[in-house]
Amino acid sequence: MLNTSASDAHVRITIYFSDRDPIGPFRVTVPAQRTLHLRFDDLRDPATIPRGVDFASLIESDRPIVVQHTRLDSRQEANALLTTIGYAQ
């Protein structure tokens, strides 16, 4: 996450599943004019994200931020990597 503003960005991440209730929000702060690299498997509060389960994420911020979301599927010998970028307009 990239915060180019002069104020800290307060971010909420909610995780959604196809077969269970969502978990979150996970709350993180991206300091002003800084970047934050965050691994989803490091998120612990309010719960851990289960491994091997399909999920989607909603990332919300009180400041405009740029999110580069990269997901590595390492369940097989042939790994798959997906990257996408979202930003506020």
Backbone as CSV, one residue per row, in Angstrom:
resi,resn,N_x,N_y,N_z,CA_x,CA_y,CA_z,C_x,C_y,C_z
1,MET,0.843,-1.165,0.000,0.000,0.000,0.000,0.888,1.227,0.000
2,LEU,0.506,2.198,-0.787,1.268,3.443,-0.904,0.378,4.607,-0.495
3,ASN,0.860,5.379,0.460,0.145,6.569,0.927,1.003,7.782,0.595
4,THR,0.588,8.552,-0.401,1.350,9.743,-0.783,0.835,11.013,-0.111
5,SER,-0.211,10.883,0.710,-0.784,12.071,1.343,0.069,12.519,2.540
6,ALA,-0.255,13.688,3.067,0.472,14.258,4.196,-0.029,13.732,5.544
7,SER,-1.059,12.859,5.521,-1.618,12.292,6.753,-1.594,10.770,6.687
8,ASP,-1.553,10.143,7.868,-1.610,8.684,7.927,-2.921,8.181,7.327
9,ALA,-2.865,7.030,6.669,-4.063,6.391,6.123,-4.450,5.230,7.034
10,HIS,-5.693,5.209,7.468,-6.210,4.132,8.316,-6.998,3.184,7.418
11,VAL,-6.503,1.953,7.321,-7.001,0.985,6.342,-7.730,-0.133,7.061
12,ARG,-8.852,-0.558,6.454,-9.627,-1.707,6.934,-9.641,-2.761,5.835
13,ILE,-9.338,-3.995,6.203,-9.353,-5.108,5.257,-10.373,-6.126,5.753
14,THR,-11.323,-6.473,4.892,-12.318,-7.494,5.209,-12.135,-8.639,4.220
15,ILE,-12.162,-9.858,4.733,-11.965,-11.059,3.913,-13.303,-11.770,3.762
16,TYR,-13.662,-12.094,2.527,-14.927,-12.759,2.203,-14.663,-14.157,1.645
17,PHE,-15.567,-15.080,1.966,-15.459,-16.473,1.546,-16.736,-16.906,0.840
18,SER,-16.682,-18.015,0.127,-17.878,-18.532,-0.542,-18.728,-19.384,0.384
19,ASP,-18.143,-19.876,1.471,-18.858,-20.854,2.299,-18.900,-20.522,3.788
20,ARG,-18.528,-19.290,4.154,-18.534,-18.906,5.577,-18.652,-17.395,5.701
21,ASP,-18.887,-16.952,6.912,-19.009,-15.519,7.161,-17.670,-14.820,6.955
22,PRO,-17.718,-13.533,6.591,-16.472,-12.776,6.437,-15.755,-12.603,7.771
23,ILE,-14.454,-12.336,7.686,-13.683,-11.992,8.887,-13.071,-10.604,8.680
24,GLY,-12.928,-9.905,9.787,-12.403,-8.562,9.730,-13.341,-7.607,10.443
25,PRO,-13.064,-6.360,10.398,-11.972,-5.810,9.612,-10.626,-5.924,10.338
26,PHE,-9.608,-6.190,9.549,-8.232,-6.062,10.012,-7.896,-4.590,9.846
27,ARG,-7.239,-4.012,10.816,-6.936,-2.578,10.769,-5.424,-2.376,10.732
28,VAL,-4.990,-1.588,9.763,-3.570,-1.244,9.630,-3.463,0.238,9.333
29,THR,-2.331,0.811,9.646,-2.054,2.213,9.357,-0.881,2.290,8.396
30,VAL,-1.067,3.073,7.349,0.024,3.358,6.417,0.457,4.790,6.712
31,PRO,1.664,4.971,7.229,2.110,6.315,7.589,2.111,7.259,6.377
32,ALA,2.024,8.542,6.656,2.030,9.562,5.612,3.287,9.440,4.755
33,GLN,3.099,9.528,3.456,4.183,9.510,2.472,5.091,8.290,2.619
34,ARG,4.452,7.150,2.885,5.197,5.895,3.069,4.498,4.762,2.348
35,THR,5.194,3.642,2.273,4.629,2.417,1.739,4.607,1.364,2.837
36,LEU,3.658,0.471,2.756,3.538,-0.628,3.722,3.374,-1.925,2.947
37,HIS,4.276,-2.851,3.168,4.189,-4.178,2.555,3.631,-5.117,3.607
38,LEU,2.509,-5.724,3.307,1.754,-6.494,4.289,1.430,-7.867,3.722
39,ARG,1.760,-8.897,4.460,1.404,-10.265,4.068,0.103,-10.651,4.757
40,PHE,-0.846,-11.146,3.981,-2.134,-11.531,4.560,-1.973,-12.650,5.575
41,ASP,-0.986,-13.514,5.406,-0.828,-14.592,6.392,-0.206,-14.100,7.700
42,ASP,0.178,-12.825,7.758,0.631,-12.232,9.026,-0.517,-11.588,9.801
43,LEU,-1.688,-11.434,9.181,-2.836,-10.836,9.869,-3.369,-11.814,10.911
44,ARG,-3.555,-11.360,12.141,-3.965,-12.234,13.236,-5.198,-11.743,13.996
45,ASP,-5.479,-10.454,13.943,-6.549,-9.893,14.759,-7.569,-9.208,13.865
46,PRO,-8.780,-9.695,13.768,-9.511,-10.492,14.750,-9.420,-12.003,14.560
47,ALA,-8.803,-12.497,13.469,-8.681,-13.940,13.238,-7.592,-14.155,12.198
48,THR,-7.172,-15.400,12.035,-6.238,-15.708,10.960,-7.026,-16.116,9.715
49,ILE,-6.450,-15.879,8.571,-7.073,-16.273,7.310,-6.689,-17.723,7.055
50,PRO,-7.679,-18.612,6.890,-7.348,-20.025,6.710,-6.580,-20.261,5.412
51,ARG,-5.649,-21.192,5.453,-4.873,-21.551,4.263,-5.652,-22.537,3.411
52,GLY,-5.400,-22.493,2.107,-6.021,-23.442,1.203,-7.494,-23.190,0.951
53,VAL,-7.981,-22.000,1.285,-9.390,-21.659,1.119,-9.473,-20.442,0.195
54,ASP,-10.361,-20.502,-0.791,-10.551,-19.358,-1.676,-11.151,-18.192,-0.899
55,PHE,-10.666,-16.982,-1.177,-11.212,-15.801,-0.533,-11.024,-14.586,-1.420
56,ALA,-11.756,-13.541,-1.092,-11.608,-12.241,-1.736,-11.427,-11.198,-0.640
57,SER,-10.845,-10.067,-1.000,-10.596,-9.041,0.011,-11.181,-7.702,-0.429
58,LEU,-11.667,-6.965,0.566,-12.118,-5.593,0.387,-11.176,-4.716,1.194
59,ILE,-10.541,-3.750,0.533,-9.581,-2.870,1.191,-10.134,-1.454,1.125
60,GLU,-10.357,-0.857,2.305,-10.935,0.481,2.414,-9.981,1.379,3.194
61,SER,-9.930,2.645,2.831,-9.030,3.588,3.488,-9.712,4.933,3.658
62,ASP,-9.327,5.639,4.713,-9.867,6.983,4.917,-9.082,8.044,4.154
63,ARG,-8.045,7.659,3.446,-7.241,8.525,2.584,-7.050,7.807,1.247
64,PRO,-6.853,8.536,0.175,-6.545,7.867,-1.093,-5.205,7.137,-0.983
65,ILE,-5.202,5.861,-1.345,-3.982,5.059,-1.345,-3.929,4.270,-2.649
66,VAL,-2.760,3.745,-2.954,-2.579,2.828,-4.063,-2.302,1.464,-3.455
67,VAL,-3.027,0.445,-3.936,-2.842,-0.909,-3.432,-2.337,-1.779,-4.566
68,GLN,-1.176,-2.382,-4.382,-0.686,-3.402,-5.301,-0.859,-4.728,-4.582
69,HIS,-1.800,-5.514,-5.056,-2.118,-6.777,-4.400,-1.526,-7.911,-5.223
70,THR,-0.645,-8.676,-4.609,-0.013,-9.811,-5.269,-0.408,-11.066,-4.523
71,ARG,-0.806,-12.076,-5.279,-1.222,-13.333,-4.655,-0.447,-14.472,-5.291
72,LEU,0.210,-15.265,-4.453,0.984,-16.421,-4.897,0.239,-17.688,-4.517
73,ASP,-0.068,-18.507,-5.507,-0.686,-19.809,-5.263,0.416,-20.851,-5.320
74,SER,0.833,-21.323,-4.151,1.944,-22.276,-4.073,1.472,-23.677,-3.706
75,ARG,0.183,-23.955,-3.953,-0.349,-25.273,-3.606,0.171,-26.371,-4.520
76,GLN,0.668,-26.014,-5.693,1.191,-26.993,-6.631,2.667,-26.720,-6.893
77,GLU,3.314,-27.669,-7.534,4.725,-27.486,-7.864,4.918,-26.322,-8.836
78,ALA,3.982,-26.152,-9.788,4.017,-25.028,-10.722,3.268,-23.854,-10.090
79,ASN,3.997,-22.916,-9.507,3.379,-21.783,-8.803,2.704,-20.824,-9.775
80,ALA,1.682,-20.146,-9.279,0.996,-19.111,-10.055,1.072,-17.803,-9.274
81,LEU,1.338,-16.714,-9.975,1.456,-15.400,-9.355,0.534,-14.425,-10.078
82,LEU,-0.254,-13.684,-9.287,-1.201,-12.704,-9.835,-0.975,-11.389,-9.129
83,THR,-0.874,-10.312,-9.905,-0.723,-8.977,-9.336,-1.745,-8.054,-9.972
84,THR,-2.350,-7.206,-9.141,-3.285,-6.196,-9.635,-3.092,-4.925,-8.821
85,ILE,-3.442,-3.799,-9.399,-3.294,-2.518,-8.711,-4.635,-1.809,-8.671
86,GLY,-4.954,-1.257,-7.505,-6.152,-0.449,-7.341,-5.772,0.892,-6.729
87,TYR,-6.437,1.952,-7.178,-6.163,3.272,-6.610,-7.413,4.121,-6.632
88,ALA,-7.456,5.088,-5.752,-8.604,5.994,-5.661,-8.507,7.068,-6.727
89,GLN,-9.657,7.487,-7.236,-9.672,8.573,-8.206,-10.327,9.796,-7.630
